[in-house]
Amino acid sequence: MEYIILDMEWDSAYFVPEKRFINQILQIGAVKLNDAFDIVDTLDLTIHSSFSKRVSKRFTNLTGITKEMMLSGVSLKQAVEAFNDFAKGDTVVMTWSDSDLYAILDNERMLLKDVHFRIEKYVDLQKYIQNELRLKGHEITSQISLSAAAELLDIKIDDFELHTAKDDSTISALLLKKCYNKERFCTYIKDTSNPEFYKRLTFKSYYIKDFESPEIPRETFYFVCPLCGGELKQRSKWSFHNHSFSANFDCKNCDKKFIGRVSARKTFDSVKLRKKILEKKPREEKDDLQPLPEKV
Ligand SMILES: [Zn+2]
């Protein structure tokens, strides 16, 4: 098995047929690694835009790719074909975070006909390296940048040009070599031919707004008093605001008022429920939640 690390640079440009800005891929770089994770081949292509004669200033500042370089590049189709030739055989393709895959999907759909990046086995290298860093005792809460990961792993990157596809993929290779663990790495390999792979990738999570939704177990809406553990009496209807449902509650034992909150975020695999009960400060006691009708 061979390993390919793919990196791309893209620029946001207005695409008239879709009436929106899209991230057009303007450079791809890739390295091929052998079983010892040494680089055995490289690919480095700048791509001629299919619809724009310019590049943004921000893009040039970040990547060093000028308008002239872009205009003398190969077509996106040629670049993808060159990559596919580079990645043929039994390969695992990696990118630093799956955001590259969104760019690939967008570019394929809008700018390419009948040509697709050949990515069959895929690893989100950022996800893998982050896990390895955590196992080494580093606390990582948000998505880590390539340079930050290199620093934590004591990899010198002064001689590289960050944000060029070739050097970013080379740095990624050094990171992988330093962090490779066969058993754990294998669990990160995804089969992109499984239809679920792209369904999961493109699924957008959302907060459930419908109080009656069968996806929220009814018991989620019951609360006990956080002070005495006794039963709370619901004093208002549930209302939805800022991603969560709220209602007022009273505890007779403690003579205290509370607000109960429930949020339910639908993800591809599950519904993430969060609930909390907060005591109301006296000044907050007047509220705008609709009271429950009196029982007769
Ligand atoms: Zn109580």
Boltz pocket constraint, residues with backbone or C-beta under 6 A from the ligand:
constraints:
  - pocket:
      binder: B
      contacts: [[A, 225], [A, 226], [A, 227], [A, 228], [A, 229], [A, 230], [A, 251], [A, 252], [A, 253], [A, 254], [A, 255]]
      max_distance: 6.0
